[in-house]
C-alpha cells in the first residue's frame, strides 16, 4: 500500500490527500536539484581551499626530512 492509498484510507476519501500531495510534489520538485547544487558548491570550495593550502604552504616549504 503506497502513501497516497494510506492517507486516502485514513481520510475516508482520497481527494484531500491527493490535493495536498500534488501541492507538496510541486513545491518540492526543485529540492533535490538545489541540494545537489549546494553539496557540489561545498565540495568545490573544499577542494579549492585544499589546493590553495597545498600550493601556498606545502610547496614553498619544500621537502621535509
N, CA, C and O of each residue as an XYZ file, in Angstrom:
260
protein
N       0.851     -1.174      0.000
C       0.000      0.000      0.000
C       0.895      1.234      0.000
O       1.755      1.378      0.869
N       0.698      2.120     -0.964
C       1.555      3.299     -1.043
C       1.048      4.401     -0.118
O       0.007      4.256      0.523
N       1.790      5.499     -0.056
C       1.500      6.582      0.879
C       0.157      7.222      0.578
O      -0.613      7.500      1.497
N      -0.136      7.460     -0.691
C      -1.408      8.097     -1.044
C      -2.585      7.208     -0.671
O      -3.609      7.699     -0.195
N      -2.446      5.908     -0.883
C      -3.531      4.990     -0.531
C      -3.750      4.983      0.975
O      -4.893      4.954      1.431
N      -2.668      5.010      1.755
C      -2.817      5.032      3.207
C      -3.453      6.333      3.679
O      -4.312      6.316      4.560
N      -3.040      7.465      3.101
C      -3.631      8.739      3.508
C      -5.094      8.805      3.099
O      -5.928      9.316      3.846
N      -5.409      8.285      1.907
C      -6.793      8.261      1.451
C      -7.649      7.380      2.337
O      -8.797      7.719      2.622
N      -7.109      6.257      2.775
C      -7.849      5.361      3.656
C      -8.054      6.015      5.018
O      -9.101      5.842      5.642
N      -7.067      6.756      5.474
C      -7.186      7.422      6.763
C      -8.194      8.564      6.699
O      -8.916      8.804      7.667
N      -8.251      9.265      5.579
C      -9.158     10.395      5.425
C     -10.573      9.945      5.094
O     -11.528     10.680      5.347
N     -10.721      8.757      4.535
C     -12.027      8.312      4.095
C     -12.191      8.514      2.598
O     -12.821      7.699      1.924
N     -11.620      9.610      2.068
C     -11.601      9.841      0.625
C     -10.205     10.277      0.253
O      -9.470     10.808      1.085
N      -9.841     10.057     -0.983
C      -8.503     10.424     -1.424
C      -8.396     11.827     -1.959
O      -7.317     12.235     -2.390
N      -9.496     12.596     -1.946
C      -9.474     13.913     -2.578
C      -8.568     14.903     -1.858
O      -7.744     15.565     -2.489
N      -8.714     15.003     -0.567
C      -7.912     15.959      0.187
C      -6.450     15.538      0.183
O      -5.565     16.376      0.008
N      -6.190     14.257      0.374
C      -4.818     13.761      0.402
C      -4.158     13.939     -0.960
O      -2.985     14.304     -1.034
N      -4.904     13.682     -2.047
C      -4.330     13.842     -3.370
C      -4.010     15.298     -3.663
O      -2.975     15.596     -4.260
N      -4.892     16.217     -3.248
C      -4.651     17.636     -3.497
C      -3.432     18.113     -2.715
O      -2.611     18.855     -3.256
N      -3.296     17.707     -1.465
C      -2.153     18.143     -0.669
C      -0.869     17.494     -1.168
O       0.187     18.126     -1.155
N      -0.945     16.240     -1.607
C       0.246     15.589     -2.145
C       0.684     16.246     -3.443
O       1.881     16.393     -3.691
N      -0.270     16.643     -4.269
C       0.079     17.305     -5.518
C       0.751     18.630     -5.231
O       1.747     18.965     -5.873
N       0.236     19.385     -4.291
C       0.841     20.652     -3.912
C       2.242     20.434     -3.345
O       3.166     21.185     -3.657
N       2.393     19.420     -2.524
C       3.706     19.118     -1.955
C       4.676     18.669     -3.049
O       5.845     19.056     -3.041
N       4.191     17.852     -3.989
C       5.054     17.396     -5.080
C       5.545     18.573     -5.912
O       6.715     18.622     -6.291
N       4.663     19.513     -6.195
C       5.052     20.687     -6.986
C       6.012     21.561     -6.189
O       6.991     22.067     -6.737
N       5.740     21.739     -4.908
C       6.574     22.601     -4.075
C       7.976     22.029     -3.891
O       8.955     22.774     -3.843
N       8.068     20.705     -3.789
C       9.353     20.070     -3.501
C      10.064     19.548     -4.744
O      11.036     18.801     -4.628
N       9.601     19.923     -5.920
C      10.190     19.407     -7.153
C      11.642     19.856     -7.325
O      12.446     19.104     -7.874
N      11.995     21.049     -6.874
C      13.343     21.576     -7.068
C      14.272     21.311     -5.896
O      15.442     21.689     -5.954
N      13.797     20.683     -4.845
C      14.623     20.477     -3.657
C      15.842     19.593     -3.936
O      16.946     19.976     -3.550
N      15.703     18.430     -4.587
C      16.903     17.617     -4.821
C      17.934     18.333     -5.700
O      19.135     18.205     -5.466
N      17.479     19.081     -6.705
C      18.405     19.795     -7.569
C      19.173     20.851     -6.771
O      20.380     21.010     -6.953
N      18.483     21.564     -5.898
C      19.135     22.569     -5.060
C      20.088     21.950     -4.056
O      21.151     22.505     -3.778
N      19.714     20.809     -3.513
C      20.586     20.131     -2.546
C      21.864     19.656     -3.215
O      22.950     19.773     -2.647
N      21.734     19.112     -4.436
C      22.934     18.684     -5.158
C      23.804     19.877     -5.548
O      25.030     19.780     -5.521
N      23.189     20.991     -5.906
C      23.957     22.193     -6.239
C      24.711     22.710     -5.016
O      25.879     23.084     -5.115
N      24.046     22.730     -3.872
C      24.693     23.188     -2.645
C      25.825     22.252     -2.242
O      26.902     22.713     -1.862
N      25.597     20.953     -2.321
C      26.643     19.987     -1.981
C      27.813     20.094     -2.947
O      28.969     20.012     -2.531
N      27.530     20.274     -4.223
C      28.591     20.424     -5.212
C      29.411     21.679     -4.978
O      30.635     21.658     -5.106
N      28.741     22.775     -4.634
C      29.456     24.020     -4.343
C      30.328     23.866     -3.102
O      31.457     24.354     -3.069
N      29.807     23.190     -2.084
C      30.588     22.988     -0.858
C      31.814     22.123     -1.121
O      32.901     22.428     -0.628
N      31.657     21.064     -1.879
C      32.789     20.190     -2.205
C      33.793     20.938     -3.078
O      35.001     20.788     -2.897
N      33.310     21.732     -4.012
C      34.201     22.520     -4.864
C      35.021     23.519     -4.063
O      36.221     23.669     -4.294
N      34.374     24.208     -3.117
C      35.110     25.153     -2.270
C      36.114     24.439     -1.373
O      37.210     24.948     -1.139
N      35.750     23.277     -0.877
C      36.671     22.498     -0.053
C      37.893     22.073     -0.862
O      39.024     22.182     -0.389
N      37.664     21.593     -2.070
C      38.771     21.185     -2.925
C      39.652     22.373     -3.302
O      40.878     22.268     -3.286
N      39.034     23.497     -3.638
C      39.800     24.691     -3.983
C      40.637     25.164     -2.802
O      41.801     25.522     -2.977
N      40.058     25.171     -1.601
C      40.819     25.611     -0.430
C      41.970     24.651     -0.133
O      43.049     25.090      0.267
N      41.756     23.350     -0.322
C      42.842     22.399     -0.093
C      43.973     22.626     -1.101
O      45.149     22.587     -0.736
N      43.622     22.859     -2.352
C      44.651     23.116     -3.355
C      45.416     24.408     -3.072
O      46.626     24.470     -3.292
N      44.726     25.434     -2.590
C      45.413     26.676     -2.224
C      46.365     26.464     -1.047
O      47.484     26.977     -1.061
N      45.939     25.724     -0.043
C      46.828     25.432      1.088
C      48.037     24.636      0.613
O      49.162     24.904      1.035
N      47.814     23.671     -0.251
C      48.916     22.864     -0.760
C      49.897     23.731     -1.556
O      51.111     23.635     -1.377
N      49.348     24.585     -2.444
C      50.214     25.388     -3.301
C      50.920     26.504     -2.544
O      52.069     26.824     -2.850
N      50.250     27.105     -1.556
C      50.817     28.273     -0.886
C      51.565     27.941      0.401
O      52.350     28.762      0.876
N      51.348     26.775      0.970
C      52.019     26.430      2.225
C      52.971     25.259      2.051
O      54.141     25.363      2.421
N      52.499     24.143      1.495
C      53.326     22.944      1.444
C      54.397     23.018      0.364
O      55.541     22.644      0.622
N      54.071     23.482     -0.824
C      55.063     23.529     -1.905
C      56.223     24.501     -1.613
O      57.373     24.143     -1.869
N      55.970     25.709     -1.089
C      57.103     26.594     -0.785
C      58.036     26.061      0.305
O      59.213     26.421      0.324
N      57.550     25.223      1.201
C      58.411     24.665      2.247
C      59.439     23.713      1.685
O      60.537     23.586      2.225
N      59.089     23.046      0.605
C      59.991     22.076      0.028
C      59.923     20.741      0.765
O      59.032     20.510      1.581
N      60.853     19.897      0.469
C      60.887     18.567      1.081
C      61.300     18.683      2.545
O      62.195     19.453      2.894
N      60.640     17.913      3.384
C      60.971     17.907      4.810
C      61.683     16.599      5.074
O      61.217     15.522      4.701
N      62.818     16.721      5.723
C      63.499     15.486      6.098
C      64.875     15.382      5.692
O      65.525     14.374      5.967
